[in-house]
């Protein structure tokens, strides 16, 4: 699981546990019908990643992916009072000392807490929504790369001279300087 999905899953699990919500009440899907309400919808904005993938400045092997950005929490309710009450519980839970139990969560700070919006005329459910944004930092362990799998050990290099003739292939070892004949 990539770090982004792992973070969303950890926050969803925490909220379900802290607020005694059923599994379908916290996730990443915006409600489509009144039967979907109430629901807490999680998404990520303004993401930044540390150590990840090819080109990383850290050596291969055990490591950590550090993810930071903004967690957007949208709380949907059947009416304004329901949206306000559930959003208060969500914000309280995420700012409580219990939130420190979210595995690999480094920090979580409230940036913005909006008002309960008017019903959306275009939506089938006419639910009411309240949004909150949290700045976060989250780390996820990266599995070590087996030495025999390596990152890049050999690169096939094909050299073509100005006349278009291909020179014999020679395996190019990482760290080796390549010089044209």
N, C-alpha and C positions, 0 to 999 in steps of 0.2 A: 504494500500500500504506500502510495506516495505521501510525503509529509503533509501536504494540504488536506488530503482526505483523512489522514490519521488525526490531525488536529480537529477537524470538524466532527469526526466520530467521537473523540474524547470529550469534547464539549457537550455534544448531544447526550452521551451516556451520563455525564455528570448532571446535566439538567433533568434528565428523566429520573435519576436517582434522588436528587435533592428535592424535587418538586412532586415526586410520585406521579409522573406523567406516563401515559401509555406509550409504547414505542412509536406509534404513528403520529404522536403529538409533537415530536421534535425531529426535524430533518432538514433537507435541502430543497424540498418541493413547495412551491407557492400553492396555496389552496385553490382548487378549481370549483368546489361546490360548498354549500353551507354545511354539508355532512363532514367536511374536512376540518371544520372549526371546532374548538380553538386549536391553533397550531403555532409552533415556534419555528421560524425558518432561518437557517444559518447560511451565510455566504462570506466570501473573503474579498477584500479590496486592497489596492495599493500594496501588493506583495513584494517581498524581497527575500532572496535565498542566499545562504552562505553555502559553502562546500557541497557541490552537487555535480555529478556527471563529468563528461569529458572536458578537459581544459581546466579542471579544478587546480588550485594552487596547492592543495594539500596532497600529500603522498597517498597512493592507494592503500587500502587496508582499513582497519576499523576506524570509524570516524563518526561525525555527527553532521546532520543537515540542520542548519538554523533557519527558521522561517520567521519572518516578522511582517507586520502589516496591520490592517484594520479588519476586525471581525464585525460584520454587520448582522445584527439580530433583529428580525422583524417578527413581532408578536401580533398574530391575527386573532380577533375575537368576534363573536356574533354581534356584539354591541360595544359602545365606547367603554362602559364600565367593565366589561369582561376583558377587553384588550388592555385597559389600564391596570386592572388587578393582576393579570398574568404577567404583564411586563414588569411590574414592581417586584414580583417574586423572582423573575429571571434576573433582573439587575441586582437585586439583593444577593441572590445565590452566587452570581459571578464575581461580586465584590467582597464576598465573605471569606473568612479564613479557610473555609472548607474547599474553596476553589483551588487552594494550593495542592489538593490531592489529585488534580488533573495531571496525569502522568506527563512529565517532560515540559510542563508549562513553566516558562521562566518569568513572565510578567503579563498582567492584564489590567489595563486602566481604562476607565470610562472617559470617552472623548465627547460624546454627544448623546443626549436623550431627548427625543422629539415628542411632540404632542400626539394625541390620538387623532388620526386623520379622518376626514369625511368618508362616507361609504363610496366605494368606487362604482360608478354607474355602469361601467363596461364589464364588471365582473358579475358572474352568475350568482354569487353568494352575498353580495353587498356587505361583506364583513368590514370590520374596522381594524386599522393597523397602527401600531406604534413602533418606531425604530429606535435602536440604540447602537452606537458605534464604540468599539473598544480597541485601543492599541494593544497589540500582543506581541510576544516573542515565545517561540516554541521550538524545541529541539527534538530531533528524531535520530535514533541510532542508525547508522548505515552498516549493512553487513559487509564484512571484509571480502575483498576479492581474492579468490584462491590464486596462489602464485602461478600455477600452471595455466590459469585463464588469463592472468595479467591484464594490464590496461592495453597499451599497444607495445608489442615487442618487435614486430616486423612489419614493415610497410613495403609493398611492391612498388618500385619506382621504374617508370618507363621513360627513357630519355630519347628525345627526338632531336636530331640536329637541324640546322637551318634548311637543308635540302629535303627534309621529311623522312630521312632514314632513321629507323629505330635502332638504337644501340642495344646490345645484349642486356637482358634483365639481370639485376644483381639485388639480392635482398638488402634492404637498408635497415640497419639496427638503430633503434632509438639512441640518441646521443652521438651517433657517428656523423661526421661531416660528409656531405655529398659534394663531390667535385665533378664537373663535366670533363670528359676525356679530351 
